[in-house]
Amino acid sequence: GNGLVFPSFDAFPEELRIGPWSLAAKVFLTALVVLVIFSVPMLEMPKIESTEHKPLYAAVSIYMLLVQAHTVYKYKGWPLVTYTC
């Protein structure tokens, strides 16, 4: 490929990037998307009974925000779009 949009994909064979894809690959990708969509309602915030762990959750949250900010800065939005971050 020309590597203009996603140059890291050039490392993979063209038939894996463009196709034709097998029926198994299409079924797997469709099932994966459906699983991700239907798993969203199951997400819940952890229930914190006491206040002793709140600083820990705050520190972890800040760290994860910094990781995501660095990812967006270095790789643009692609990892967020592909659900890999």
Contacts in CASP RR format, 6 or more apart in sequence:
PFRMAT RR
TARGET T0000
AUTHOR 0000-0000-0000
METHOD contacts of the structure
MODEL  1
GNGLVFPSFDAFPEELRIGPWSLAAKVFLTALVVLVIFSVPMLEMPKIES
TEHKPLYAAVSIYMLLVQAHTVYKYKGWPLVTYTC
1 10 0 8 1.000
1 14 0 8 1.000
1 17 0 8 1.000
3 9 0 8 1.000
3 10 0 8 1.000
6 78 0 8 1.000
9 17 0 8 1.000
36 83 0 8 1.000
46 57 0 8 1.000
48 54 0 8 1.000
48 57 0 8 1.000
67 85 0 8 1.000
68 80 0 8 1.000
68 85 0 8 1.000
71 77 0 8 1.000
71 79 0 8 1.000
71 80 0 8 1.000
71 85 0 8 1.000
72 79 0 8 1.000
72 80 0 8 1.000
79 85 0 8 1.000
END
